[in-house]
């Protein structure tokens, strides 16, 4: 089904005149929900030590409070994006938002670690349907070019700001009690749900198409097994780890085989022939994955090793959050002027430099020479890269596959977060029984820095002469017209 807000796509010459109050209201609803999705990923980060102490969880099990959400999110995003295309973006968006509110409420009431992880997983699943639906509503409402770039820069600014500022808000709430980090999103979600029913208009359903449930189950199982194998690697035999990784690879192979043969695939593999789209997905794997891993390490470092309070830890992340919030909305104009490829390269350099600064961690860190410059660099990286990756991943994609493109991009970020977090946790907990804790913190940060280096190398491939990523013309979707990797 083609699901649109009740406004015609705008040309670049009329974007300012056509952005009336109702359109701004609809965009605000969509931005509020992506803000909540990102907020939920980051808010739990500061609260982790308090959750660990209250529920008696180990460090290895604690990371599943984060990974449970990320896996539910990443594992079902492809199905969520495809469902939005077929059943209607408005319907999928509002239904999933209602589930998100209920699961958030239940999460705050849990007193058992396993049940808390289960609630987080359900919240992740609901976000897997709201995020691609929201993004595809925007990309099918605003014409490709300045209008869409402007809308996407606002949308992604809300997501990035929610992720960054959620750390600060979590610090304040955790001082009262960690459960408030779960309760706080509930009233916001309810308000957005009510507003969405009024501002997001219905449209006709698509009659064709179907759900590739087997494909969705296969790729979700593959991601779960992959992350579980990495998390458990330090505690089990090498043979078991290799077998688990081989099983994950086999499931991914089965998924590809299925997608080439089913009538209505979860992922039309031909879409991956677009080199800019592939680069954008790899870029988000690196950006989000490396940062989720770094955030987990930083929370353990600041609170468990240095003894900082939740509020002090949150304030350490404030410079990055403010930088993202204040600058991300201007990125649409920068993308129009310079192209997304250049912005992503500069953002990748800032990301690598930020991690490099934090490699100087010790028992007496300098706020002026380590924490502040490191956070500023990470803020620059997100402000430049996050909107640019979203613009690049959806440019030139046909309307009926905007949900798929959005789902692919969000899946890349969430799966990257789960896998890199698992690797970082394995490195960090390898010294839990003794040794120099600082050395293990540095080793864990090296993992994030290593991924950032790979991301920079990938981003540089987009700077070939004549390339202006994110500004490709919209044409009929024909496989030969796509750029071949």
N, C-alpha and C positions, 0 to 999 in steps of 0.2 A: 504494500500500500504506500502511496505517496502521502506522507503526512506533513502538512505545512501549518505554521501559524497563520492567522487570517490576514496575511499581508503578502503582496506580490514581491518576488525577488526584485532588488533594486539595482539599477545601473550605477556606475561610479559617479556619474554626473549629477545624480539626484539623491544620493544617499543621505545628505544632511536634511533636505526638505522632507523626505519620506519617513524619517524616524520620529513618528508621532508618539504620544503618551502611551497608547496601547502597545505599540511595538517595544518601547522601552520597558514597559511593565512585564511583557513576556520574556524579554531578554534578562530582566532582573530575576525572574523566577528561575530560569535556567542557570543563571550564575549563582544564585543562592544554593541550589542543589549541588553543583560541582564544588562550591565552597565547602559544603557539608561533607561531601565525599572525601575531599582532601583533608579537611579538618579531622575527620575520624581516623585517618591513617596516622596523622602526626600527634594528635592529642594524647593518644595512649602512650606515646613514647616517653614523655616526662613522667607519666604516672607509673611506669613499669616497676621501678624500685618499690614504690608503695604497694602495688599489687602483689609483688613478690613477697614482701614482708607479711602482708595481711593474709594471703592465701597459702603461704608456705611453698611456693613454687621454686624449682631449680632454675638456673640460668638457661639451660637447654629447653626446658618446657616453657619458660617465659617467652622465648622468642616466637613460640607458636601463637601467642596472643596477637602478635603482629602478623605472622605468616598465615594464620587462620583466615584473617580478613583478606589479606593479599591474594591468597590462593582461591578463595571463593570469588573474589573480584576478577582475578586474572584467568581463572579456569573457565569461567562462563561468559566472559565478555564477548567472545565470538558469537555465541548463541544469543546473547543479549542484543548485539548489533543487528544480527540477521532477523531476530524476532521483531525489532523495531521497524525494519524495512517491510516485513510481511503483515504484521497485525496492526500497525499504526504506531507512530512515535509517541503521540499524546497518550494513548491508552497504556502502552508499556511504561512510559515515564511515570505516570501518576500511580499505577498499581505498584510498581517497584518502590516508589517513594513512601507509600503507605506501609509496606513491609519493612522498610528501613526504620521508620519511626517506632514500630512495635518491637523490632529486634534491639534497637538501641535502649529502649525502656527495660526490656528483659535483661540485657547485659549488665545494667547497673544494679539489678537485684540479685545477681548470682553470687553465691558464697563458695563455689567450688571451681577450681582452676579449669577442669575439663569442660564444665558447663559454660564457663566464660568463653573458652576457646570456641565452643560450638555456637554461641551467640554471635561472636565476632565473625564466624564463617558465614552465618546467615546474613549478617549485615553486608558482608562482602558480596554475596550473591545478589542481593538487592541492588547494590551499587553497580554491579555488572550490567544491569538493565537500565538504570537511570543515566549513566554516563554516556554511552554511545547514542542513546535516544536523544539526549539533550544536545550533544554535539551535532548530530545529523539534522535536528530541527534547525539549528543555526545555519549549517552549510547548505541546506535546501531552501532557506528563506532569503539569504543574502547572496547576491550575484558575485561570482568569483572576481577578485580584484580588490580595489580599495575598500568597497563596502564590506565584503566578507572578511578581509584582513582586519578591519577595524573591529567588527563584531567578535572575531576570534581572539583578538588581542585583549579585549575586555573580558571575554569568557575565560581565557587561560590565565589572565591576571588574577581572577577570582580563585581559580584552582590553585595557582602557585601561592597566592596570599593566604589561602586557607591552610595550605600545608605548612607554610612558614609561621604565620601568626598563631596557628593552632598550638604550637609549642609554648608560646607565651601565655595564651589563655589557659592551657592545661596546667601551667605552673601555678597560676592563681587558683584554679579550681582544686588542684591537688592539695594545696594548703588547707582547704576545707575538708576534703575527702576525695579519694580517687573515683568514687562512684559518680561524682558530679560530672566527670568528663564523659560519662555515658548518658547521663540525664539531660545535659545541656542541649544536644542537638534535637531533642524530641519536639519542643515547642516551635523551633525554627522550621522543622520538617512539616509540622501540621499547618503552619501559616503558609508555607510554600505550596502545600497540597491544595489548600482552599483557593489560593490565588491562581494556581495552575488550572483548576477546573473552569475558571472564568476567563482566563487570558489565552489559553492554548486551545484553538478551535479544532473541531473534528474535520475529517475529510473522508473521501471514499476509500474503502479498503481495496487492496489488490487481490484479485481472485486467484492469480497463479502463484506457484511457489509452495514450499513445504518446509518442515523442520527436519533437519538432519540430526536427530537425537543421538544416533549411534556415533556420529562424528563428534558431537559435543561431549559425550561420555568418554570417548577414546582420548581426546586431547586433554580433558580434565584429569583423567587417570594418569596420563603421561606426566603432566606437570606435578601432580601430587607425589608420584613415585620419584621423580627427579629431585625434588626438594627434600623429600624424606631421606633419600640416599645420601645427599650431601650433609644433612643435619646429623644423621646417625653415624657417618663415616668414622669419627674419632673413637666411637664406642664399640664398633663391631669389626669383624675381620675384613681384610682386603677382598677376599673372595665374595663375601656377601655384598660389599659395596659395588664391586664390579658387576655382579649379577643384577643388582638393582638398577644400575645405570644402563646396563644392556637391555633390561626390561623396559625402561623409559624410552630408549632409542627405538625399540621394536614397536612400542605403542605409537610413537610419532610416525614411524614408517607406515604402520597400519592406517593411521589417520590420513596420510597423503594418498595411500592406495584407495581408501574409501572416497575421498573427495574427488578423485579422478573418475569415479564410476557411478556415484549416486546421481539421481536426476536433479535434485535440488541441494547442492553441496553447501555446507556451512561456510566454506571459504572457496570462492572461485579462484583457483590457483593462478589463472591468467593475470589477476590483478597484481601479482608479485613480479610481473615483468616490468613494472614501472620502477626505474632505478631511484628516483627521488623518494617514492613511497617507501622502498626498502631501506634507504639510508635513514629516513625519518624514524622508522621503527627501531632500527639498530641504535640510533641516537637516543631514543627514549629508554631503551633497555639499559644503556650506560648511565644516562643522567639520573633516572629514578633509582635504578638498582644500586649504583654506587652511593647515592645519598642516603637511602634507607639503611644500608649497612653502616655508613659513617654515623648516622644519627644514633643507631643502637649503641655503637661503641662510645660515642660522646656522652650518652646518658649514663652508661656504666662508669665512665671515667670521672665525670663531674660529680656524680652523687655518691657512688659506692667507694671510689678511691679517694677523692678529694673531700668528700663530706659536705658538698654544697646542698642547699635546700632545693626543692622543686622550683621555687620562684627564682632563685639565683641562676639555676640552670636554664630556665626559660628566658631570662633576660640576656643570657649569653647569646641566644639565637635571635634576639630582637633585631640587630642590625641587618641580618639577611632578610628577615621578614618585612621590615620597613622598606628596604631597597626594592624588593619585588613588588610590594603593594604600590609604591610611588612611581615606578617606571614601566611596569609591564604594559600598561594601557597605551603607551606610545610606540610599542613595538610594531604595530600594524603599519604605521607610517615609515618606520625604518625598513621594514620588509619591502614596502613598495619602492623605496629609494635604492636600497643596496642589494636586495634579494636575500632570501632566507639562508642560503648556503654560507655567505660571509658572516652573518650573525651567529650561525651555529658554530663556525670555526672559532670565533672570538669567545663565545660562551664556553666551548670545550677547553680552550686555553685557561680561562678563568677557573673552571672546575678543577683542572689538574693542579693549578697553582694553589688553590684553596686547600686541597688535601696535603700538598707539599708543606705548606705552612704548619699544619697540625702534626706533621711528623716530629716536631720539636717538643712533643708532650713530655712533661716531667711532673714531679711532685709540687712544683711551685710555678705554675704557668703564668706568663705575662699577659695581662688583659690587653695591653696596648700593642705588644709586638707579636702576639700569637692569636689570641681569641678574636680580637676586633678585625685585624686584616684578613684572617682566615674566613670569618663569617661574611665580610664584605665581598670577598672574591666569590664565595659560594652564592651570595645573593645576585651578583652580576651574572653568574653562569645561568641561574634559573631565569632571571629577567630576560636575557637574550635568547636562550635556547628553547624554553618551554613553549612560548607562543610560536616561534619560528618552526618548530617541529610539527605543531598542529597544522599550521598553514601549509607546510610542504607536503604533509601526508594526505591532505584532502583536496589539493589543487588538481584539477583535470579529471576528477572522478565523477562518473555519472550519478545523477540524483538517486536512482534506485540502489546504488551501492555505497552511498555515503554512510549508512549504518555499518556496513561491513568494514569500510576504511577506518571509521571511528573505533569500531570494536578491535580491529587489528592493532591500532596505535595504542589504545588503552591496555590491551592484553600484553603488548610488549613491555610497557612500563611496569605493570603489576607482576608479571612473571620475572622480569629482571630484578624487581625488588625482592621477590621471594628467594630466587636463586642466590643472588649476591649476599643477601642477609644470612642465608644458611651457611655460605662459605665463611663469611666474617665471623659468625657465631662459633663455627668449628675452630677457627684460628684462635679466637679469644678464650674459649673454654679449654683449649689444649693445655693451658698453663694454670688451670684452676687448682691443681693439687700442689702447687709450689712454683718456684722460679721467680724471675723478675716480672712483676705485673706490667710495668711500663713497657718492657720489651714486647709483651704480647699485645698491648694496646697499639704500639707502633706497627707491629706486624699486621694487625687487623686493618689499620688505616692504609697500609701499603696495598692491601687488596683493592680498596676503593680507588686508590691512585692508579693502580695498574689498569683497572677497567676504564678509568678516565683517559689514560694514554691511548688505549685501543679506540675509544670514542673519537679522540682527536684525529687519529689516523683515518678513520672512516669519514669524518667530516671533511677532511682535506681532499678526498676524492670527488667531492661535489664542486670543486673550484676549477674544473676544466674550462678552457676558453669557451666563451659564448653561452655558458650555463647561467640561468637566472631562476633558480629553484623557487617554487612558490608562486611563480607568475606564468605558468603554462596556460595556454588558451583552452577553453572548454570546447571539446569537439565530441562528435559521436564516439561512443565507446566501441572501438574496434581493436582487437588485439594487435595488429601490425602497427597501429598508430602509437602504441605505447613504447617508451624507450626501453630497450633491452639491456639488462644488467650485463 
